[in-house]
Amino acid sequence: MQRSLEVSAPLKAGPELVVEILSHDPARVLTGTSAAGNEVFAAEIAVELGGGTSLAHEVDMVFDHRPDDGAVGRFGLSWRARDHQGAFPIFGGDLEVQPDGDGSRLRLCGHYSLPLGAVGAFGDRLLGHRLARRSVQGFLDAAAARIDAEVADATVSVGEPHPELYLG
C-alpha cells in the first residue's frame, strides 16, 4: 500500500538560482554534507516526537534531474532505509522548484510505501502519516534554509560593503 505526501517550503532566491544550486551539489544542499556522487548519497530522515525526543534513520537517497516543466525546475528524489529496510517506508517523488512572488518554493510530492503490511497500515492511520509528513517537512525546511544561507553568503561576498565594517 502507498500513501501520497506533499510538502513545500518558501525560498528567498529566484527559481533559476535555486535550480543551479541544487544541480551543483545536491547532497550538500539536501543533507548538509557533500558526497562523492551527485546521484546517490546518504542522508538522515528524522522527526521530532516532542519532549526532546526524536526518531531518525539513515537512508540512501537517489537524486536526478528531470526535464523542466515550463518555469519549474524538477528533480527526482527517492530514498530507502539503509538498514532494516522492511521496517521503514520507501519514498519516491519529485522535488520541484516553482516561482513564488519575488522568490521561489520547493515542493516535494510523491508516495511512500507502508512497511509491515496490515500492522504498518494501521500504524500509518493512527500516527504514522503525521510523523511521515513532519519528518519530510523538516527535511525540506532544512534544505530550504541551506539554500537561503548559500544565497545570503554569496550576496555578502560579492555585494555591498558591510556597514559595520565601513569607516568612510
URRAUR-V267642 format. One line per field, one symbol per residue. ss: DSSP state (h for helix, s for strand, l for the rest). burial: # if it has 24 or more other ideal C-beta (glycine too) atoms within 12 Angstrom, else .. A space follows every 50 residues. Layout:
ss = ???
burial = ???
//
This chain:
ss = lsssssssssslllhhhhhhhhhhlhhhhhhllllllllsssssssssss llsssssssssssssssssllsssssssssslllhhhlllssssssssss llssssssssssslllhhhhhhhhhhhhhhhhhhhhhhhhhhhhhhhhhh hhhhhhhhllllllllll
burial = ..#.#########.#.###.###.#######........########... ......#.#####........##########......############. ...#######.####....#...#...##.##############.###.# #.................
//
